[in-house]
Amino acid sequence: MIRFDQVSRYYQSGGKPALEDVTVEFNRGDFVFLIGASGSGKSTLLRMILREGLPQRGKITVAGQNLARMLERRVPEYRRSIGMVFQDFRLLPDKTVYENVAFAMRVIGAPRTQIRKRVMKILSRVGLEHLTKRYPHEISGGEQQRAAIARAIVNSPAILLADEPTGNLDPRAAEEVMKILRWINASGTTVIMATHDRAIVDRMARRVVQLHRGKLVRDQQDGSYDAPEGSYAWELLTKEQEESGLRAHDPAPLLTQAVPMVAVGAAAEHNQQQGPEQGSTDQNSTAPNRPEPDSPEPDSADQNSTEHNSTEHPHDGEAPLEPEVAPGDQRDTEPMDSAASLEHEPDPAPDETSVADSPGAEVVPEQPMEPPAEQENAEDSAAASADSHRVIPREFRVTWPEDASDADPIESSSPAGVDAADMPALDGEAFEESPEATPQESVETADLAADEPETDALTPVPPKPIPGQPSRSITQSRLAWLFQSEESQGTETDKPAADEPAGAARPEVPKPRASASEASYSDTRRTAEQLRASKRGIFGRRGSR
Ligand SMILES: Nc1ncnc2c1ncn2[C@@H]1O[C@H](COP(=O)(O)OP(=O)(O)OP(=O)(O)O)[C@@H](O)[C@H]1O
C-alpha cells in the first residue's frame, strides 16, 4: 500500500540526509511503530507519505501511485484521504470540538445532515460526546488529542499517520489514545505511529520500524522498543555507544531512552504462547507471532494488551500504563546518540513546513538531484540492485510480496489478523454521497451553528459489527478513484505535475501548503468559486472516463 524504494531525502544541499536509502513497505491494515532517536527521520518519513517533500532519490508509491508523478492539483485531495495526528494536537483554537471535527467533513463537501450524524458518532466513539461545545483550551490534552483523532478519522481514511500522538500526554491519557488507535486499526485502517514511548511499544508488541540517522536499521514484526540482542540494529547501536565512550553494558539504552530494558522478553514470551500468524509480512521477526486482534471494546482491548505482558513487565494488572520515566523525561534523556547530537545542525525548529518554506534555509529543489533519466533507470533497476544498496543484512530485511491489488486500497479483505466481524463499525455507517447536496453547495451553505448539537450530553452509540467488509466511505472511494484514475489515465501519470502544460483545460486549484494541517484546512478558506473550479476539474474528468 505504501512503499519506499531506496528513498533519500535531503533538506539541505550538501547536508546530511534526513532519510537515506530507505526501503520499507507498509501494508493495508498494518499497525506500525516508527521509532528512533530524535532527528532520525521519523517525521520526515511520515511527511513524505503525505507528499510533503519528494525524495531526491528513490521512489514512494502509495496504492500504486508514484507520489512524484502525482499532479499538484490532486495533492490536496490526496492529503485529505490520509488522516494525520500530531503531538501538539493542532486543533483550531477558535472552533469547538464539534466544529473541529465537522470542519474536516465540510472540506470534502459532505452534506450537513451527514456531517452531524457522523461527527456525533465519531465523538461518541472517542468519548467526547459530552464535550462537543468546548473549545480546545477548555479541555485536557488527552481530550484534545482524542478530538484531533476524531477529526483525522471522521472521513474514514485508509491511512492514519500519527506523529508522537502520546508525546504530550500522561500515561493514562496516552493509553486512552492507544485504545482508539487500536480500534481504528482493527477497523482496517493502516496506522503508522512515530513514537518515543517505550512502554506503549513494548506493551502492544506490534511491528516496529526503526530509523537511525535517516537509515532504516530494523523492521521487526511483533517488536519491542529495544532491538533484539545480536540483531543488526543492536550491533550497530552498541558499537556506536562504545565508540562514543559509553560502556556496552550500561543500562542506558540502545538509541533512544535512558530506561532499563524491561519488556524485551515479554513480547517474545507472549508470542511463544500464540499460534502461527497469518499474513505476516516480516521475515525478520524475532518474535514471530502477532497478538490476537484487539477487542473492539476499549477495555477488552486494553486487557488483551496487558495479557501478553509477562511478570517482567512492571505494568501488569489493571494499573494504567506507567512508563519507567515520564514522557517528558524520556525525551530529555533520549539522545544517547551523541555523535548525531554533535552533528546536529542548528536548524530552525523543525515544523511541518518543508525546507522550501523555511526562510534562510538553503533550499534543495524538489526535483531529483540526479537527472530524471538516471533516476528512472535507478527505479527500474531498484529490485536488481537492492542487495548492493541496502545496509541492512539480508536476515534483517523485509521482502514484500508483489500484490497487484495494492493499487486499490478499498478492494481489500480484512487486515491480517483482524476479523472485521468482530470489530467496531468505524465505517459501518459511513456516509454515502448524497445527490441532494453537491460538495460546493454544502460548503457554501453549511452553517456550523446549525450543525452543532443542542446539548452536550448524548447517548453513546455502541459500535456495530461489520457484516462483511467495511463499507466504502466517500473518502475511501475518492482515494480509490484518485489512484484508479491516475493509473487509467496514463497521459497524466506519466507526466510529472510540473510538466503539465500551461494551457491545460482544467482550472487552476490553489497550491497546497506544506503542512498537512494547513493543506487540509486552508482549503476551506477557498472561495466558493475556487471550489467550483476544483470540482469541475476533478469530477469533470471522472465523468469523462
Ligand atoms: N524543515 C526542515 N528543514 C531542514 N532540516 C530538517 C527539517 N525538518 C527536519 N529536518 C532535519 O531532518 C532530520 C530528521 O528530522 P525529523 O524531524 O524527521 O526527525 P524525527 O526522528 O522525527 O525527530 P523527533 O523524534 O525529534 O521528532 C533532522 O536532522 C532534522 O534536523
The ligand as an SDF file (V2000), in Angstrom:
LIG
                    3D

 31 33  0  0  0  0  0  0  0  0999 V2000
   12.1980   21.5440    7.6320 N   0  0  0  0  0  0  0  0  0  0  0  0
   13.4400   21.0900    7.8290 C   0  0  0  0  0  0  0  0  0  0  0  0
   14.4970   21.7510    7.3300 N   0  0  0  0  0  0  0  0  0  0  0  0
   15.7390   21.2860    7.4760 C   0  0  0  0  0  0  0  0  0  0  0  0
   16.0470   20.1750    8.1620 N   0  0  0  0  0  0  0  0  0  0  0  0
   15.0360   19.4800    8.7060 C   0  0  0  0  0  0  0  0  0  0  0  0
   13.6810   19.9000    8.5580 C   0  0  0  0  0  0  0  0  0  0  0  0
   12.9040   19.0160    9.1940 N   0  0  0  0  0  0  0  0  0  0  0  0
   13.7190   18.0810    9.7080 C   0  0  0  0  0  0  0  0  0  0  0  0
   14.9990   18.3610    9.4250 N   0  0  0  0  0  0  0  0  0  0  0  0
   16.1710   17.5690    9.7920 C   0  0  0  0  0  0  0  0  0  0  0  0
   15.9860   16.2760    9.2930 O   0  0  0  0  0  0  0  0  0  0  0  0
   16.4250   15.3270   10.2400 C   0  0  0  0  0  0  0  0  0  0  0  0
   15.2730   14.3950   10.5770 C   0  0  0  0  0  0  0  0  0  0  0  0
   14.3000   15.1560   11.2690 O   0  0  0  0  0  0  0  0  0  0  0  0
   12.9050   14.5350   11.6900 P   0  0  0  0  0  0  0  0  0  0  0  0
   12.0660   15.6340   12.2160 O   0  0  0  0  0  0  0  0  0  0  0  0
   12.3760   13.7340   10.5860 O   0  0  0  0  0  0  0  0  0  0  0  0
   13.3680   13.5660   12.8600 O   0  0  0  0  0  0  0  0  0  0  0  0
   12.4840   12.8130   13.9400 P   0  0  0  0  0  0  0  0  0  0  0  0
   13.0060   11.4340   14.0370 O   0  0  0  0  0  0  0  0  0  0  0  0
   11.0490   12.9670   13.6340 O   0  0  0  0  0  0  0  0  0  0  0  0
   12.8410   13.6000   15.2500 O   0  0  0  0  0  0  0  0  0  0  0  0
   11.9480   13.8260   16.5790 P   0  0  0  0  0  0  0  0  0  0  0  0
   11.8430   12.4970   17.2440 O   0  0  0  0  0  0  0  0  0  0  0  0
   12.7370   14.7870   17.3810 O   0  0  0  0  0  0  0  0  0  0  0  0
   10.6330   14.3730   16.1450 O   0  0  0  0  0  0  0  0  0  0  0  0
   16.9570   16.0950   11.4280 C   0  0  0  0  0  0  0  0  0  0  0  0
   18.3360   16.2100   11.2950 O   0  0  0  0  0  0  0  0  0  0  0  0
   16.2990   17.4340   11.2880 C   0  0  0  0  0  0  0  0  0  0  0  0
   17.1010   18.4460   11.8210 O   0  0  0  0  0  0  0  0  0  0  0  0
  1  2  1  0
  2  3  1  0
  2  7  2  0
  3  4  2  0
  4  5  1  0
  5  6  2  0
  6  7  1  0
  6 10  1  0
  7  8  1  0
  8  9  2  0
  9 10  1  0
 10 11  1  0
 11 12  1  0
 11 30  1  0
 12 13  1  0
 13 14  1  0
 13 28  1  0
 14 15  1  0
 15 16  1  0
 16 17  2  0
 16 18  1  0
 16 19  1  0
 19 20  1  0
 20 21  2  0
 20 22  1  0
 20 23  1  0
 23 24  1  0
 24 25  2  0
 24 26  1  0
 24 27  1  0
 28 29  1  0
 28 30  1  0
 30 31  1  0
M  END
$$$$
